[in-house]
Amino acid sequence: MLGKAQGLFPNSEAKGKSSEKALNETPNSELRHDTFDAMATPFLAGLAVAATALAGRYGIQAWHAFKTRPPNPRMRKFYEGGFQQTMTKREAALILGIRENAPADKVKEAHRKVMVANHPDAGGSHYLASKINEAKDVMLGKTKGSGSAF
């Protein structure tokens, strides 16, 4: 072999007796250490491959579980009931999205925000607009009687 003839390999036959002597003079602990390194490297590589496979399997299972879970609403839950015959302060606060004891300036601000979103000229319902106006009147204490015209 070319490497043996040129002396590229340390324990080649080209060196003759000196290589046997060097091998015999090498302590057993070094030989064991070299053998351990030679055996440990494939073991560690296999262990890394197994860990990667298990991590990939777990990742795929987690992804499928994530995709099949029911969707969680990211918005707050709205009031599910219909409108009452005569609007109460609680119902008015729910419509405007404020507390029942909110000050007048908060009521007016909330009314404006809700009304902008539901105004009939912008595609909103006339019925909802009248209920929003009624909610503002109830919160400000300006009720005239039976409530909405509808």
KOLTI-5719 format. One record per residue: y, x, z of N, C-alpha, C, O, CB in turn; chain; residue number from 0; residue in three letters. Coordinates in Angstrom, 1 decimal. Glycine has a CB too. Layout:
N
 n.north n.east   n.up ca.north ca.east  ca.up c.north c.east   c.up o.north o.east   o.up cb.north cb.east  cb.up c   k   r
       Y      X      Z        Y       X      Z       Y      X      Z       Y      X      Z        Y       X      Z A NUM ALA
...
***
This chain:
150
 n.north n.east   n.up ca.north ca.east  ca.up c.north c.east   c.up o.north o.east   o.up cb.north cb.east  cb.up c   k   r
    -1.2    0.8    0.0      0.0     0.0    0.0     1.3    0.9    0.0     1.3    2.0    0.6      0.0    -1.0    1.2 A   0 MET
     2.3    0.4   -0.7      3.5     1.2   -0.8     4.1    1.5    0.5     4.6    2.7    0.7      4.4     0.5   -1.7 A   1 LEU
     4.2    0.6    1.4      4.9     0.8    2.7     4.1    1.8    3.5     4.8    2.5    4.2      5.0    -0.5    3.4 A   2 GLY
     2.8    1.8    3.5      2.0     2.7    4.3     2.2    4.1    3.8     2.3    5.0    4.6      0.6     2.3    4.2 A   3 LYS
     2.3    4.3    2.5      2.4     5.6    1.9     3.7    6.2    2.3     3.8    7.4    2.5      2.2     5.6    0.4 A   4 ALA
     4.8    5.4    2.3      6.1     5.9    2.6     6.4    6.0    4.1     7.4    6.5    4.5      7.1     5.1    1.9 A   5 GLN
     5.5    5.4    4.9      5.7     5.5    6.3     6.7    4.4    6.8     7.4    4.6    7.8      6.2     6.8    6.7 A   6 GLY
     6.8    3.3    6.1      7.7     2.2    6.5     7.1    1.4    7.7     7.9    0.9    8.5      8.0     1.3    5.4 A   7 LEU
     5.8    1.4    7.8      5.2     0.7    8.9     4.9    1.6   10.0     4.3    2.7    9.8      4.0    -0.1    8.5 A   8 PHE
     5.2    1.4   11.3      5.1     2.3   12.3     3.6    2.7   12.6     3.3    3.8   13.0      5.8     1.8   13.6 A   9 PRO
     2.7    1.7   12.5      1.3     2.0   12.9     0.5    2.0   11.6    -0.6    1.4   11.6      0.8     0.9   13.8 A  10 ASN
     0.9    2.6   10.6      0.2     2.7    9.3    -0.9    3.8    9.3    -0.8    4.7   10.1      1.1     2.9    8.1 A  11 SER
    -1.8    3.7    8.4     -2.9     4.7    8.3    -2.3    6.0    7.8    -3.0    7.1    7.9     -4.0     4.2    7.4 A  12 GLU
    -1.2    6.0    7.1     -0.6     7.2    6.5    -0.3    8.2    7.6    -0.3    9.4    7.3      0.6     6.9    5.7 A  13 ALA
     0.0    7.8    8.8      0.4     8.7    9.9    -0.9    9.3   10.5    -0.8   10.4   11.2      1.2     8.0   10.9 A  14 LYS
    -2.0    8.7   10.3     -3.2     9.3   10.8    -3.4    9.3   12.3    -3.2    8.2   12.9     -3.3    10.8   10.4 A  15 GLY
    -3.7   10.4   12.9     -4.1    10.4   14.3    -2.9   10.2   15.2    -3.1    9.7   16.3     -4.7    11.7   14.6 A  16 LYS
    -1.7   10.5   14.8     -0.5    10.4   15.6    -0.3    8.9   15.9     0.2    8.5   17.0      0.7    11.0   15.0 A  17 SER
    -0.6    8.0   14.9     -0.4     6.6   15.1    -1.4    6.1   16.1    -1.1    5.2   16.9     -0.5     5.8   13.8 A  18 SER
    -2.7    6.6   16.1     -3.7     6.1   17.0    -3.3    6.6   18.4    -3.5    5.9   19.4     -5.1     6.7   16.6 A  19 GLU
    -2.8    7.8   18.5     -2.4     8.3   19.8    -1.2    7.5   20.3    -1.2    7.2   21.5     -2.0     9.8   19.6 A  20 LYS
    -0.3    7.2   19.5      0.9     6.4   19.9     0.4    5.0   20.4     1.0    4.5   21.4      1.9     6.2   18.8 A  21 ALA
    -0.6    4.4   19.7     -1.1     3.1   20.1    -1.8    3.2   21.5    -1.7    2.4   22.3     -2.0     2.6   19.1 A  22 LEU
    -2.6    4.3   21.6     -3.3     4.5   22.9    -2.4    4.8   24.0    -2.7    4.5   25.2     -4.3     5.6   22.7 A  23 ASN
    -1.2    5.4   23.8     -0.3     5.8   24.8     0.6    4.6   25.2     1.3    4.7   26.2      0.5     7.0   24.4 A  24 GLU
     0.6    3.6   24.4      1.5     2.4   24.7     0.9    1.7   25.9    -0.3    1.4   25.9      1.6     1.4   23.5 A  25 THR
     1.7    1.4   26.9      1.2     0.7   28.1     0.7   -0.7   27.8     1.2   -1.3   26.8      2.3     0.7   29.2 A  26 PRO
    -0.3   -1.1   28.5     -0.9    -2.4   28.3     0.1   -3.6   28.5     0.0   -4.6   27.8     -2.1    -2.6   29.2 A  27 ASN
     1.1   -3.4   29.4      2.1    -4.4   29.6     2.9   -4.7   28.4     3.3   -5.8   28.1      3.0    -4.0   30.8 A  28 SER
     3.2   -3.6   27.6      4.0    -3.8   26.4     3.2   -4.5   25.4     3.7   -5.4   24.6      4.5    -2.5   25.8 A  29 GLU
     1.9   -4.2   25.3      1.0    -4.9   24.3     0.9   -6.4   24.7     0.9   -7.2   23.8     -0.4    -4.2   24.3 A  30 LEU
     0.7   -6.6   25.9      0.7    -8.0   26.4     2.0   -8.8   26.1     2.0   -9.9   25.7      0.3    -8.1   27.9 A  31 ARG
     3.1   -8.1   26.3      4.4    -8.7   26.1     4.6   -9.0   24.6     5.0  -10.1   24.2      5.5    -7.8   26.5 A  32 HIS
     4.2   -8.1   23.7      4.3    -8.3   22.2     3.3   -9.5   21.8     3.7  -10.3   21.0      3.9    -7.1   21.5 A  33 ASP
     2.1   -9.5   22.4      1.2   -10.6   22.1     1.8  -11.9   22.6     1.6  -12.9   21.9     -0.2   -10.3   22.7 A  34 THR
     2.4  -11.9   23.8      2.9   -13.2   24.3     4.1  -13.6   23.4     4.2  -14.8   23.1      3.5   -12.9   25.7 A  35 PHE
     4.9  -12.7   22.9      6.0   -13.1   22.0     5.5  -13.7   20.7     6.0  -14.7   20.2      6.9   -11.9   21.7 A  36 ASP
     4.4  -13.1   20.2      3.8   -13.5   19.0     3.2  -14.9   19.1     3.2  -15.7   18.2      2.8   -12.6   18.5 A  37 ALA
     2.7  -15.2   20.3      2.1   -16.5   20.6     3.1  -17.6   21.0     3.0  -18.8   20.7      1.0   -16.4   21.6 A  38 MET
     4.2  -17.1   21.7      5.2   -18.0   22.2     6.1  -18.6   21.1     6.5  -19.7   21.2      6.0   -17.4   23.2 A  39 ALA
     6.4  -17.8   20.1      7.3   -18.2   19.0     6.8  -19.5   18.3     7.5  -20.4   18.1      7.5   -17.1   18.0 A  40 THR
     5.5  -19.5   17.8      5.0   -20.8   17.2     5.0  -22.0   18.2     5.3  -23.1   17.8      3.7   -20.6   16.6 A  41 PRO
     4.6  -21.7   19.4      4.6   -22.7   20.4     6.0  -23.3   20.6     6.1  -24.5   20.7      4.1   -22.2   21.8 A  42 PHE
     7.0  -22.5   20.8      8.4   -23.0   21.0     8.9  -23.7   19.7     9.6  -24.7   19.8      9.3   -21.8   21.3 A  43 LEU
     8.5  -23.2   18.5      8.9   -23.9   17.3     8.3  -25.3   17.3     8.9  -26.3   16.9      8.5   -23.1   16.1 A  44 ALA
     7.0  -25.4   17.6      6.3   -26.7   17.7     6.9  -27.6   18.7     7.0  -28.8   18.4      4.8   -26.5   17.9 A  45 GLY
     7.3  -27.1   19.8      7.9   -27.9   20.9     9.3  -28.4   20.4     9.6  -29.5   20.7      8.1   -27.0   22.1 A  46 LEU
    10.0  -27.6   19.7     11.3   -28.0   19.1    11.1  -29.1   18.1    11.9  -30.1   18.1     12.1   -26.8   18.5 A  47 ALA
    10.1  -29.0   17.3      9.8   -30.0   16.2     9.4  -31.3   16.9     9.9  -32.4   16.5      8.7   -29.5   15.3 A  48 VAL
     8.6  -31.2   17.9      8.1   -32.4   18.7     9.3  -33.1   19.4     9.4  -34.3   19.3      7.0   -32.1   19.7 A  49 ALA
    10.2  -32.3   20.0     11.4   -32.9   20.7    12.3  -33.6   19.7    12.8  -34.6   19.9     12.1   -31.8   21.4 A  50 ALA
    12.5  -33.0   18.5     13.3   -33.6   17.5    12.7  -34.9   16.9    13.4  -35.8   16.7     13.5   -32.6   16.3 A  51 THR
    11.4  -34.9   16.8     10.7   -36.1   16.3    10.8  -37.2   17.3    11.1  -38.4   17.0      9.2   -35.8   16.0 A  52 ALA
    10.7  -36.9   18.6     10.8   -37.9   19.6    12.2  -38.4   19.7    12.5  -39.6   19.9     10.4   -37.4   21.0 A  53 LEU
    13.2  -37.5   19.6     14.6   -37.9   19.7    14.9  -38.8   18.5    15.7  -39.8   18.6     15.5   -36.7   19.7 A  54 ALA
    14.4  -38.5   17.3     14.6   -39.3   16.1    14.0  -40.7   16.3    14.6  -41.7   15.9     14.1   -38.6   14.9 A  55 GLY
    12.8  -40.7   16.8     12.1   -42.0   17.0    12.9  -42.9   18.0    13.1  -44.1   17.8     10.7   -41.8   17.6 A  56 ARG
    13.4  -42.3   19.1     14.2   -43.0   20.1    15.5  -43.5   19.4    15.9  -44.6   19.7     14.5   -42.1   21.3 A  57 TYR
    16.1  -42.7   18.6     17.3   -43.1   18.0    17.1  -44.2   17.0    18.0  -45.1   17.0     17.9   -41.9   17.2 A  58 GLY
    16.0  -44.2   16.3     15.7   -45.3   15.4    15.5  -46.6   16.1    16.0  -47.7   15.8     14.5   -45.0   14.5 A  59 ILE
    14.7  -46.5   17.3     14.5   -47.7   18.1    15.8  -48.2   18.7    16.0  -49.5   18.7     13.5   -47.4   19.2 A  60 GLN
    16.6  -47.4   19.1     17.9   -47.8   19.7    18.8  -48.5   18.6    19.4  -49.4   18.9     18.7   -46.6   20.4 A  61 ALA
    18.8  -47.9   17.4     19.6   -48.5   16.4    19.1  -49.9   16.0    19.9  -50.8   15.8     19.5   -47.6   15.1 A  62 TRP
    17.8  -50.1   15.9     17.2   -51.4   15.6    17.5  -52.4   16.8    17.9  -53.6   16.5     15.7   -51.3   15.4 A  63 HIS
    17.5  -52.0   18.0     17.8   -52.8   19.1    19.3  -53.2   19.1    19.7  -54.3   19.4     17.5   -52.1   20.5 A  64 ALA
    20.1  -52.2   18.7     21.6   -52.5   18.6    21.9  -53.5   17.5    22.7  -54.4   17.7     22.3   -51.2   18.3 A  65 PHE
    21.2  -53.4   16.3     21.4   -54.3   15.2    20.9  -55.7   15.4    21.5  -56.6   14.9     20.8   -53.7   14.0 A  66 LYS
    19.8  -55.8   16.2     19.3   -57.2   16.4    19.8  -57.9   17.7    19.4  -59.0   17.9     17.8   -57.1   16.5 A  67 THR
    20.7  -57.3   18.4     21.2   -57.9   19.6    22.1  -59.1   19.2    22.7  -59.0   18.1     21.9   -56.9   20.5 A  68 ARG
    22.3  -60.1   20.0     23.2   -61.2   19.7    24.6  -60.7   19.8    24.9  -59.9   20.6     23.0   -62.4   20.6 A  69 PRO
    25.5  -61.2   18.9     26.9   -60.7   18.9    27.6  -61.2   20.2    27.5  -62.4   20.5     27.6   -61.1   17.7 A  70 PRO
    28.3  -60.3   20.8     29.2   -60.7   21.9    30.5  -61.0   21.4    31.1  -60.3   20.6     29.2   -59.5   23.0 A  71 ASN
    31.1  -62.2   21.9     32.4   -62.5   21.5    33.4  -61.5   22.1    33.4  -61.2   23.3     32.8   -63.9   21.9 A  72 PRO
    34.3  -60.9   21.3     35.2   -60.0   21.7    36.6  -60.6   22.1    37.5  -60.0   22.6     35.5   -58.9   20.7 A  73 ARG
    36.6  -61.9   21.9     37.8   -62.6   22.3    37.5  -63.4   23.6    36.3  -63.7   23.9     38.3   -63.6   21.2 A  74 MET
    38.5  -63.8   24.3     38.3   -64.6   25.5    37.8  -66.0   25.0    38.1  -66.4   23.9     39.5   -64.7   26.3 A  75 ARG
    37.1  -66.6   25.9     36.5   -67.9   25.6    37.6  -69.0   25.7    38.4  -69.0   26.7     35.3   -68.3   26.5 A  76 LYS
    37.7  -69.9   24.7     38.7   -70.9   24.7    38.1  -72.2   25.5    36.9  -72.3   25.7     39.1   -71.3   23.3 A  77 PHE
    39.1  -73.0   25.8     38.7   -74.3   26.5    37.9  -75.1   25.6    38.4  -75.4   24.5     40.0   -75.0   27.0 A  78 TYR
    36.7  -75.6   26.0     35.9   -76.3   25.1    36.0  -77.8   25.1    35.5  -78.5   24.3     34.4   -76.0   25.4 A  79 GLU
    36.8  -78.3   26.0     37.0   -79.8   26.1    38.0  -80.3   25.2    38.8  -79.5   24.6     37.3   -80.2   27.5 A  80 GLY
    38.0  -81.6   25.0     39.1   -82.2   24.1    40.3  -82.5   25.0    40.4  -82.1   26.2     38.6   -83.5   23.5 A  81 GLY
    41.3  -83.1   24.4     42.5   -83.4   25.1    42.3  -84.6   26.0    41.6  -85.6   25.6     43.7   -83.6   24.1 A  82 PHE
    43.0  -84.6   27.1     42.9   -85.8   28.0    43.9  -86.9   27.6    44.8  -86.6   26.7     43.2   -85.4   29.5 A  83 GLN
    43.8  -88.1   28.1     44.6   -89.2   27.7    46.1  -88.9   28.0    47.0  -89.0   27.2     44.2   -90.5   28.4 A  84 GLN
    46.3  -88.5   29.3     47.7   -88.0   29.6    47.5  -86.6   30.0    46.7  -86.2   30.8     48.3   -88.9   30.8 A  85 THR
    48.4  -85.7   29.5     48.3   -84.3   29.7    48.7  -83.9   31.1    49.7  -84.4   31.7     49.2   -83.6   28.7 A  86 MET
    47.9  -83.1   31.8     48.1   -82.6   33.1    48.7  -81.2   33.0    48.8  -80.6   31.9     46.8   -82.5   34.0 A  87 THR
    49.2  -80.7   34.1     49.8   -79.4   34.1    48.8  -78.3   33.8    49.0  -77.3   33.2     50.5   -79.1   35.5 A  88 LYS
    47.5  -78.6   34.3     46.5   -77.6   34.0    46.2  -77.5   32.5    46.0  -76.5   32.0     45.2   -78.0   34.8 A  89 ARG
    46.1  -78.7   31.9     45.8   -78.7   30.5    46.9  -78.1   29.7    46.7  -77.4   28.7     45.5   -80.2   30.0 A  90 GLU
    48.2  -78.3   30.1     49.3   -77.7   29.4    49.3  -76.2   29.5    49.6  -75.5   28.6     50.6   -78.3   30.0 A  91 ALA
    48.9  -75.7   30.7     48.8   -74.3   30.9    47.7  -73.7   30.0    47.9  -72.6   29.5     48.6   -73.9   32.4 A  92 ALA
    46.6  -74.4   29.9     45.5   -73.9   29.1    45.9  -73.9   27.6    45.6  -72.9   26.9     44.3   -74.8   29.2 A  93 LEU
    46.7  -74.9   27.1     47.1   -74.9   25.7    48.1  -73.7   25.4    47.9  -73.1   24.4     47.8   -76.2   25.4 A  94 ILE
    49.0  -73.5   26.4     50.0   -72.4   26.2    49.4  -71.0   26.5    50.1  -70.0   26.2     51.2   -72.7   26.9 A  95 LEU
    48.3  -71.0   27.2     47.7   -69.7   27.6    48.5  -69.0   28.7    48.6  -67.8   28.8     47.7   -68.8   26.4 A  96 GLY
    49.0  -69.8   29.7     49.8   -69.2   30.8    49.2  -69.8   32.1    48.3  -70.7   32.1     51.3   -69.5   30.7 A  97 ILE
    49.7  -69.4   33.2     49.4   -69.9   34.5    50.1  -71.2   34.8    51.2  -71.5   34.2     49.6   -68.9   35.7 A  98 ARG
    49.6  -72.0   35.7     50.2   -73.3   36.0    51.6  -73.1   36.7    52.5  -74.0   36.5     49.3   -74.2   36.9 A  99 GLU
    51.8  -72.0   37.4     53.0   -71.8   38.1    53.9  -70.8   37.4    54.7  -70.1   38.0     52.8   -71.3   39.5 A 100 ASN
    53.8  -70.7   36.1     54.6   -69.7   35.3    56.1  -70.2   35.3    56.4  -71.4   35.2     54.1   -69.6   33.8 A 101 ALA
    57.0  -69.2   35.3     58.5   -69.6   35.2    58.8  -70.1   33.8    58.1  -70.0   32.9     59.3   -68.3   35.5 A 102 PRO
    60.0  -70.7   33.7     60.4   -71.4   32.5    60.5  -70.4   31.3    60.2  -70.8   30.2     61.8   -72.1   32.8 A 103 ALA
    61.0  -69.2   31.6     61.1   -68.3   30.4    59.8  -67.9   29.9    59.7  -67.7   28.7     61.9   -67.0   30.9 A 104 ASP
    58.7  -67.8   30.7     57.4   -67.5   30.2    56.8  -68.7   29.5    56.1  -68.5   28.5     56.5   -67.1   31.4 A 105 LYS
    57.2  -69.9   29.9     56.7   -71.1   29.2    57.3  -71.1   27.8    56.6  -71.4   26.8     57.1   -72.4   30.0 A 106 VAL
    58.6  -70.9   27.7     59.3   -70.9   26.4    58.8  -69.8   25.5    58.6  -70.1   24.3     60.8   -70.8   26.6 A 107 LYS
    58.5  -68.7   26.0     58.0   -67.6   25.2    56.6  -67.9   24.7    56.3  -67.7   23.5     58.0   -66.3   26.0 A 108 GLU
    55.7  -68.4   25.6     54.4   -68.8   25.2    54.4  -69.9   24.2    53.6  -69.9   23.2     53.5   -69.2   26.4 A 109 ALA
    55.3  -70.9   24.4     55.4   -72.0   23.4    55.8  -71.5   22.0    55.2  -71.9   21.0     56.5   -73.0   23.9 A 110 HIS
    56.7  -70.5   22.0     57.2   -70.0   20.7    56.0  -69.3   20.0    55.8  -69.5   18.8     58.4   -69.1   20.9 A 111 ARG
    55.3  -68.5   20.7     54.1   -67.7   20.1    53.1  -68.7   19.6    52.6  -68.5   18.5     53.5   -66.8   21.2 A 112 LYS
    52.7  -69.7   20.4     51.7   -70.6   20.0    52.2  -71.5   18.8    51.4  -71.8   17.9     51.2   -71.5   21.2 A 113 VAL
    53.4  -71.9   18.9     54.0   -72.7   17.8    54.1  -72.0   16.5    53.9  -72.6   15.5     55.3   -73.3   18.3 A 114 MET
    54.4  -70.7   16.5     54.5   -69.9   15.3    53.1  -69.9   14.6    53.0  -70.0   13.4     55.0   -68.5   15.6 A 115 VAL
    52.1  -69.8   15.4     50.7   -69.7   14.9    50.3  -71.0   14.4    49.4  -71.1   13.5     49.8   -69.2   15.9 A 116 ALA
    50.8  -72.2   14.9     50.3   -73.5   14.6    51.3  -74.4   14.0    51.1  -75.6   14.0     49.7   -74.1   15.8 A 117 ASN
    52.4  -73.9   13.5     53.5   -74.8   13.0    53.0  -75.5   11.7    52.4  -74.8   10.8     54.8   -74.0   12.7 A 118 HIS
    53.3  -76.8   11.5     52.9   -77.5   10.3    53.5  -76.9    9.0    52.8  -77.0    8.0     53.3   -78.9   10.4 A 119 PRO
    54.6  -76.3    9.0     55.2   -75.7    7.8    54.5  -74.5    7.4    54.6  -74.0    6.3     56.7   -75.4    8.1 A 120 ASP
    53.7  -73.9    8.3     53.0   -72.7    8.0    51.5  -73.0    7.9    50.7  -72.1    8.0     53.2   -71.6    9.2 A 121 ALA
    51.1  -74.2    7.6     49.7   -74.6    7.4    49.1  -75.1    8.7    47.8  -75.4    8.6     49.0   -73.5    6.9 A 122 GLY
    49.8  -75.3    9.8     49.2   -75.8   11.0    49.1  -77.3   11.0    49.6  -78.0   10.1     50.0   -75.3   12.2 A 123 GLY
    48.5  -77.9   12.0     48.3   -79.3   12.2    49.4  -80.0   12.9    50.0  -79.4   13.8     46.9   -79.6   12.9 A 124 SER
    49.8  -81.1   12.4     50.9   -81.9   13.0    50.5  -82.3   14.4    51.2  -82.3   15.4     51.3   -83.1   12.2 A 125 HIS
    49.2  -82.7   14.5     48.7   -83.1   15.8    48.7  -82.0   16.9    49.1  -82.2   18.0     47.2   -83.6   15.7 A 126 TYR
    48.3  -80.8   16.5     48.3   -79.7   17.4    49.7  -79.3   17.8    50.0  -78.9   18.9     47.6   -78.5   16.8 A 127 LEU
    50.6  -79.4   16.8     52.0   -79.1   17.1    52.6  -80.0   18.1    53.4  -79.6   19.0     52.9   -79.1   15.8 A 128 ALA
    52.3  -81.3   18.0     52.8   -82.3   18.9    52.2  -82.0   20.3    52.9  -82.2   21.3     52.4   -83.7   18.5 A 129 SER
    50.9  -81.6   20.4     50.3   -81.3   21.7    50.9  -80.0   22.3    51.1  -80.0   23.5     48.8   -81.1   21.5 A 130 LYS
    51.2  -79.1   21.5     51.9   -77.8   22.0    53.3  -78.2   22.5    53.7  -77.7   23.6     52.0   -76.8   20.8 A 131 ILE
    54.0  -79.0   21.8     55.3   -79.4   22.3    55.2  -80.2   23.6    56.0  -80.1   24.5     56.1   -80.3   21.2 A 132 ASN
    54.2  -81.1   23.7     54.0   -81.9   24.9    53.6  -80.9   26.0    54.0  -81.2   27.2     52.8   -82.9   24.6 A 133 GLU
    52.8  -79.9   25.8     52.5   -79.0   26.8    53.7  -78.3   27.4    53.8  -78.0   28.6     51.4   -77.9   26.3 A 134 ALA
    54.6  -77.9   26.5     55.8   -77.3   26.9    56.7  -78.2   27.8    57.2  -77.8   28.8     56.7   -76.8   25.7 A 135 LYS
    56.7  -79.5   27.4     57.5   -80.5   28.1    56.9  -80.7   29.5    57.6  -80.8   30.5     57.6   -81.8   27.4 A 136 ASP
    55.6  -80.7   29.6     54.9   -80.9   30.9    55.1  -79.7   31.8    55.4  -79.9   33.0     53.4   -81.1   30.7 A 137 VAL
    55.1  -78.5   31.2     55.3   -77.3   32.1    56.7  -77.2   32.5    57.0  -76.7   33.6     54.9   -76.1   31.3 A 138 MET
    57.6  -77.7   31.7     59.1   -77.6   32.1    59.5  -78.8   32.9    60.6  -78.9   33.4     59.9   -77.4   30.9 A 139 LEU
    58.6  -79.8   33.1     58.9   -81.0   33.9    59.7  -82.0   33.1    60.5  -82.8   33.7     59.7   -80.6   35.1 A 140 GLY
    59.6  -82.0   31.8     60.4   -82.9   30.9    59.6  -84.1   30.3    59.8  -84.5   29.2     61.1   -82.2   29.8 A 141 LYS
    58.6  -84.5   31.0     57.7   -85.6   30.5    58.4  -86.9   30.4    59.2  -87.2   31.3     56.4   -85.7   31.3 A 142 THR
    58.2  -87.6   29.3     58.8   -88.9   29.1    57.9  -90.1   29.4    58.4  -91.2   29.3     59.4   -88.9   27.7 A 143 LYS
    56.7  -89.8   29.6     55.8   -91.0   29.8    54.4  -90.7   29.3    53.7  -89.8   29.9     56.4   -92.2   29.2 A 144 GLY
    54.0  -91.5   28.3     52.6   -91.5   27.9    52.2  -90.2   27.2    51.0  -90.0   27.2     52.3   -92.7   27.0 A 145 SER
    53.0  -89.5   26.7     52.6   -88.2   26.1    52.9  -88.2   24.6    53.9  -88.6   24.1     51.2   -87.9   26.4 A 146 GLY
    51.9  -87.8   23.8     52.0   -87.6   22.4    52.1  -88.9   21.6    51.7  -89.9   22.1     50.7   -86.8   21.9 A 147 SER
    52.7  -88.7   20.5     52.9   -89.9   19.6    51.6  -90.3   18.9    51.5  -91.4   18.3     54.0   -89.6   18.5 A 148 ALA
    50.6  -89.4   18.9     49.3   -89.6   18.3    48.4  -90.3   19.2    47.3  -90.6   18.9     48.7   -88.4   17.8 A 149 PHE
***
